[in-house]
Amino acid sequence: AVVSTQSTGTTELSVSIYDTARNDTAKKRREELERKRKDDEARREEMELDYLAPFLARIGDPSQMTADLAQQLRDDCLKDLKDRLVDMANLIQGRFEKETQQLQWKQNWYQQNQTTMTKEEEEQYVSYCSEAMFKIHILEERLNRHKELAPQKYVALEAKLMGDARLAEYLS
């Protein structure tokens, strides 16, 4: 707190803007940000939990569920997951192949030019190869992990759909 004396002789305390515990404006802003964060988190959780929402929205959010509609929702949801998993695998595979191809090109270039290279160029080449091998290793691990987890994710979603109250009575 800062003490200031006015010409009338009274002493007035003012709260520093850096004293967030006593500064009402800062306190209100902090509380508002915390409330917004909680609201966003709750909304995000709600969206994550309702995995059928986009598929229900596509068909107009029907009030009456039928066995055919429930089967279609289940199939669409599983197909969407499968497509996303395949796209992710293809993306990782593409990056892996690109890095491998670039490393192969650089190695061929080195073979052709190694006799005329300076010490600095050789150090840059070794550094590039080390970094490229690291990236390739990471991409290979990501791809293997994705291939390992993809079937588990599919089975987990299938179980969620079979247990979903909106679909369970129509799916057998």
KERO-996058 format. One record per residue (C-alpha): residue number from 0; x, z, y. Coordinates in nm, 2 decimals, m for minus. Each point is the difference from the previous one (the first is absolute). Example, Ala and Ser with C-alpha at 12.3 -4.5 7.8 and 13.67 -1.06 7.14 Angstrom:
// residues 2
{atom 0 {1.23 0.78 m0.45}}
{atom 1 {0.14 m0.07 0.34}}
// end
This chain:
// residues 172
{atom 0 {0.00 0.00 0.00}}
{atom 1 {0.12 m0.08 0.35}}
{atom 2 {m0.06 0.24 0.29}}
{atom 3 {m0.08 m0.15 0.34}}
{atom 4 {m0.07 0.18 0.32}}
{atom 5 {m0.22 m0.16 0.26}}
{atom 6 {0.01 0.06 0.37}}
{atom 7 {m0.29 0.25 m0.04}}
{atom 8 {0.22 0.24 m0.20}}
{atom 9 {m0.19 m0.03 m0.33}}
{atom 10 {0.19 m0.07 m0.32}}
{atom 11 {m0.13 m0.27 m0.23}}
{atom 12 {0.12 m0.07 m0.35}}
{atom 13 {m0.01 m0.36 m0.12}}
{atom 14 {0.04 m0.10 m0.37}}
{atom 15 {0.28 m0.25 m0.08}}
{atom 16 {m0.10 m0.33 m0.15}}
{atom 17 {0.25 0.08 m0.28}}
{atom 18 {m0.17 0.32 m0.09}}
{atom 19 {m0.25 m0.16 m0.24}}
{atom 20 {m0.13 0.33 m0.13}}
{atom 21 {m0.13 0.11 0.35}}
{atom 22 {m0.05 m0.34 0.16}}
{atom 23 {m0.38 m0.07 m0.04}}
{atom 24 {0.03 m0.37 0.04}}
{atom 25 {0.27 m0.03 m0.27}}
{atom 26 {m0.20 0.23 m0.23}}
{atom 27 {m0.32 m0.21 0.04}}
{atom 28 {0.20 m0.32 m0.06}}
{atom 29 {0.16 0.15 m0.31}}
{atom 30 {m0.34 0.11 m0.13}}
{atom 31 {m0.15 m0.34 0.07}}
{atom 32 {0.29 m0.18 m0.19}}
{atom 33 {m0.04 0.24 m0.29}}
{atom 34 {m0.37 m0.06 m0.02}}
{atom 35 {0.05 m0.38 0.01}}
{atom 36 {0.26 0.02 m0.27}}
{atom 37 {m0.23 0.20 m0.22}}
{atom 38 {m0.29 m0.25 0.06}}
{atom 39 {0.23 m0.29 m0.08}}
{atom 40 {0.12 0.17 m0.31}}
{atom 41 {m0.35 0.07 m0.12}}
{atom 42 {m0.11 m0.36 0.07}}
{atom 43 {0.31 m0.13 m0.19}}
{atom 44 {m0.08 0.22 m0.29}}
{atom 45 {m0.36 m0.11 m0.01}}
{atom 46 {0.11 m0.36 0.01}}
{atom 47 {0.25 0.05 m0.28}}
{atom 48 {m0.25 0.18 m0.22}}
{atom 49 {m0.27 m0.27 0.03}}
{atom 50 {0.17 m0.28 m0.17}}
{atom 51 {m0.33 m0.18 m0.05}}
{atom 52 {m0.09 m0.01 0.37}}
{atom 53 {0.15 m0.35 0.07}}
{atom 54 {m0.17 m0.15 m0.31}}
{atom 55 {m0.33 0.16 0.08}}
{atom 56 {0.02 m0.13 0.36}}
{atom 57 {0.06 m0.35 m0.13}}
{atom 58 {m0.33 0.00 m0.19}}
{atom 59 {m0.19 0.16 0.28}}
{atom 60 {0.01 0.37 m0.12}}
{atom 61 {m0.29 m0.03 m0.24}}
{atom 62 {m0.25 0.28 m0.02}}
{atom 63 {m0.09 m0.07 m0.36}}
{atom 64 {0.28 m0.03 m0.25}}
{atom 65 {m0.04 m0.21 m0.32}}
{atom 66 {0.22 m0.02 m0.31}}
{atom 67 {0.11 m0.36 0.10}}
{atom 68 {0.08 0.11 0.35}}
{atom 69 {0.20 0.31 m0.12}}
{atom 70 {0.19 m0.23 m0.24}}
{atom 71 {0.08 m0.24 0.28}}
{atom 72 {0.12 0.28 0.23}}
{atom 73 {0.22 0.13 m0.28}}
{atom 74 {0.14 m0.34 m0.08}}
{atom 75 {0.06 m0.09 0.37}}
{atom 76 {0.17 0.33 0.07}}
{atom 77 {0.23 m0.03 m0.31}}
{atom 78 {0.07 m0.37 0.09}}
{atom 79 {0.10 0.10 0.35}}
{atom 80 {0.24 0.27 m0.12}}
{atom 81 {0.15 m0.24 m0.26}}
{atom 82 {0.05 m0.27 0.27}}
{atom 83 {0.16 0.25 0.24}}
{atom 84 {0.23 0.13 m0.28}}
{atom 85 {0.10 m0.36 m0.10}}
{atom 86 {0.06 m0.09 0.37}}
{atom 87 {0.23 0.31 0.04}}
{atom 88 {0.19 m0.09 m0.32}}
{atom 89 {0.04 m0.36 0.13}}
{atom 90 {0.12 0.12 0.34}}
{atom 91 {0.26 0.23 m0.16}}
{atom 92 {0.11 m0.27 m0.24}}
{atom 93 {0.03 m0.25 0.29}}
{atom 94 {0.22 0.23 0.20}}
{atom 95 {0.21 0.07 m0.31}}
{atom 96 {0.05 m0.37 m0.07}}
{atom 97 {0.08 m0.07 0.37}}
{atom 98 {0.27 0.28 0.01}}
{atom 99 {0.15 m0.12 m0.33}}
{atom 100 {0.01 m0.36 0.13}}
{atom 101 {0.16 0.10 0.32}}
{atom 102 {0.26 0.20 m0.18}}
{atom 103 {0.07 m0.29 m0.24}}
{atom 104 {0.04 m0.23 0.30}}
{atom 105 {0.24 0.24 0.17}}
{atom 106 {0.20 0.04 m0.32}}
{atom 107 {0.03 m0.38 m0.04}}
{atom 108 {0.11 m0.02 0.36}}
{atom 109 {0.26 0.27 m0.06}}
{atom 110 {0.14 m0.19 m0.30}}
{atom 111 {0.05 m0.31 0.21}}
{atom 112 {0.15 0.17 0.30}}
{atom 113 {0.19 0.30 m0.13}}
{atom 114 {0.34 m0.15 0.04}}
{atom 115 {m0.05 m0.06 0.37}}
{atom 116 {m0.18 0.32 0.09}}
{atom 117 {0.14 0.27 0.23}}
{atom 118 {0.01 0.36 m0.10}}
{atom 119 {m0.29 0.08 0.23}}
{atom 120 {m0.22 m0.28 m0.16}}
{atom 121 {0.08 0.14 m0.34}}
{atom 122 {m0.11 0.35 0.10}}
{atom 123 {m0.32 m0.15 0.15}}
{atom 124 {m0.06 m0.18 m0.33}}
{atom 125 {0.06 0.31 m0.21}}
{atom 126 {m0.23 0.20 0.23}}
{atom 127 {m0.27 m0.27 m0.02}}
{atom 128 {0.02 m0.01 m0.38}}
{atom 129 {m0.02 0.38 m0.02}}
{atom 130 {m0.31 0.01 0.22}}
{atom 131 {m0.16 m0.30 m0.19}}
{atom 132 {0.06 0.17 m0.33}}
{atom 133 {m0.16 0.32 0.13}}
{atom 134 {m0.31 m0.19 0.12}}
{atom 135 {m0.03 m0.19 m0.33}}
{atom 136 {0.03 0.32 m0.19}}
{atom 137 {m0.27 0.17 0.21}}
{atom 138 {m0.23 m0.31 m0.03}}
{atom 139 {0.05 0.00 m0.38}}
{atom 140 {m0.09 0.37 m0.02}}
{atom 141 {m0.31 m0.06 0.22}}
{atom 142 {m0.11 m0.28 m0.22}}
{atom 143 {0.05 0.19 m0.32}}
{atom 144 {m0.19 0.30 0.14}}
{atom 145 {m0.28 m0.22 0.12}}
{atom 146 {m0.03 m0.16 m0.35}}
{atom 147 {m0.01 0.35 m0.15}}
{atom 148 {m0.26 0.14 0.24}}
{atom 149 {m0.23 m0.30 0.04}}
{atom 150 {m0.18 0.04 m0.34}}
{atom 151 {m0.04 0.37 0.07}}
{atom 152 {m0.16 m0.07 0.34}}
{atom 153 {m0.23 m0.25 m0.16}}
{atom 154 {m0.11 0.25 m0.27}}
{atom 155 {m0.04 0.28 0.25}}
{atom 156 {m0.23 m0.22 0.22}}
{atom 157 {m0.20 m0.11 m0.30}}
{atom 158 {m0.05 0.37 m0.10}}
{atom 159 {m0.11 0.08 0.36}}
{atom 160 {m0.25 m0.28 0.00}}
{atom 161 {m0.14 0.11 m0.33}}
{atom 162 {m0.04 0.35 0.13}}
{atom 163 {m0.14 m0.10 0.34}}
{atom 164 {m0.35 0.13 0.05}}
{atom 165 {m0.12 m0.32 0.15}}
{atom 166 {0.10 m0.21 m0.30}}
{atom 167 {0.02 0.24 m0.30}}
{atom 168 {m0.35 m0.03 m0.12}}
{atom 169 {0.01 m0.38 0.00}}
{atom 170 {0.34 m0.04 m0.17}}
{atom 171 {0.03 0.10 m0.36}}
// end
